[in-house]
């Protein structure tokens, strides 16, 4: 039976550990926080990052990266995309045998527009990369750890690896995985929806209601499609779990860190104040930079994403920025 390594003992890392532990697999979690490592090993909990639920006894943890990488043949990356290059650089220094890399984080690298699969290709020696799978979809860790019904997608250019991850992570009680070969689309949708989720939080913070959020999600999906298609995604992916499904849950749920960050910004706080009050990483703030750069380079019409960028980085007044959207020329849907 496969052994799995989870890089990052945050909330989603703990949620994934719960799933595959429940499914009967051995897991080694890696994190630099020794206090979290000790808690996982002694009590099978991770209260600082996920204050609900308990991990299976088959889940262990270490702060030794070499020990973690040597543990299993499948390496699951669950760290913020801002540090993905640095952690991959460290992994490359200690890896000794080929691994299947699975990414469960959602973001794009500013300036390069690189997806995590492309960063893995650049940072890990080819001899040690057996394959790559992106695991993405509407999946809040707070619900997964409580074994609430969740459906996601595993994407890989090599179908056998997507199907392997499908078998490992799926169970018949609360977690189901579908597969696709549209790796580009799944990675892009998972990143770009966070920008729209920031917008959803902003309009909520301004006092707008369900009508506004429904319109925002619908038009936001159109913008995601425009960017994704330009960058090589399949349109069907945009309307699937990794696209529409993840967009809806991220824009509507109080569990969403991007929605919560937008809520603070809409209520009058700037980006710096907002991030200082968040206990988890807000991927949408960084992805907003990459989205803005893509929009400018390819001359894509994406007014919602551009408005988010203007509000958080150019310090535009949120209420005035939203009203400017309403003044754009009338056009067919």
C-alpha angles and dihedrals in degrees: 000000000000120000117214134210119207114201106205127034096213127125097286093041088055091047092053091046088055092054100048092038089055088049091060102258129132115242134192114196120202126205136150091225104094092191091060091044091053092047092052092049096045104034106014090234137106103199097168092061103023114022095188135064136018131258124235117262089243088071115095132172140210140180091211109097095195091053091048096049092048091053101075147010095235120066116196113199113210103160130113112279089235089072099032095104094050094049091046089051089054092046091051089058094057105029115111106169134039115276137192106237119212120187121204098169123098123219149093127237112244117237094015097047085215120166119219092256089058092047090052089053090053099044105037120065109251091236089066100047110088092173145312133245129182115210110199144147144100099326126140111191091219089065098038092055087056090051096247116166110274134171125198141162132246112207128192139149085229108063094201091064094047088051092048091055089044090057095044097049101035123091134169097243112052116342126063127176128201124194136227137168092220097103092158093054096046093049094046096046092048091054102039096048088067091065091054089047089058088053090050091054092046094054090046090051088052090056101256119143145216095300090059095046092048090053091045094052092047096048091038089058089055090055092048089052092051093053095039094051093049089053095049107269126143114250093227090064091060090062095045136081094286091050119028094014095054092041093056096048094044093049097045108035129088086214089069111103091199092052090047091050091051089049090057092047092049089050091059108274124124125232094263093052091045096051092046089058096046119095093199135048117273102216093181093068092061094038089054088068093051091045091051091051092049091048091051095045096048097032094236121173104236108142097168094055091044091051091053089052091048093050099048101033106024092038095234114171106262096221094047091045092053092048090052088060089059091054095060116116117280114254143163116280 
